Amino acid sequence: MSETDSSSALVLFSGGQDSATCLAWALQRYERVETIGFDYGQRHEVELRARERVREQIVQINSDWAVRLGDDLLVDLFGYGRLAESALTAEREIEMGEKGLPTTFVPGRNLVFLTVAAAHAYRRGTAVLVGGMCQTDYSGYPDCRADTLAAQERALALGLDQPIKIETPLMDLTKAETWQLAQSLGGDRLVHLIVEETHTCYRGVRGTLHAWGYGCGDCPACELRAHGWNGFSGGAS
């Protein structure tokens, strides 16, 4: 392991809108940026293919980004996905569950992802993790809250016996503000890339291209993305 480097970052990159925006955010700020993704048996596995397209095309937006973007790693967490069964990993209805959380909640998902990412970052000598967690516009997932991630950051630093930072640039943004952030980072080209190539729909539907991107249009992820787009674009189609 090399010494930790605060000029580099590892982005938790799913292939969705939020993580693509976070990737652009990191590329704007860090000299070296790598990405990590997770295959946990998600029904919307189409997002894993979206990862490749976004990585290939985002570097065409800014020449500095092309220099800074480094390696990608896709981690197999299929066993965890079976253990933490939800409507994202099994054929279940997307609805509110008995505990007041949507059935799309995958218990501990972000905690698992961050732990695995931290282990990889440790080997790569990287001290910064970047994730798209947000407690403003979200589905009620407790592992998206700032308090949860602050505790996780502390636990990882103790467990690795070295400093590590979890950056969450979207934490206090609405989905409309996330669209605005993408616009400020990469202009219309980045917004167009996010619309055309990222994937958020929980059902994995890519048959219809809406103004805000591909999706079924009625799952919670699509509704949130569409609502944000309407706030960003003023309702323009």
Protein Blocks (a to p, Z undefined) as FASTA:
>chain_A
ZZddfkbccdddehpaklmmmmmmmmmmpmbdcdddddehiaklmlmmmmmmmmmmmmmm
pmklmmmpccdddddfklmmmmmgcfklbccdddddfkopafkbcghklmmmmmmmmmmm
mmnopabdcdfbdfkbcghiaklcfklmmmmmmmmmmmnopacddddfklmpcfklmmmm
mmmmnommlmmmmmmmmcfbfnlpakbccfkbgcehlamklmmmmmmmmmmnnopZZ
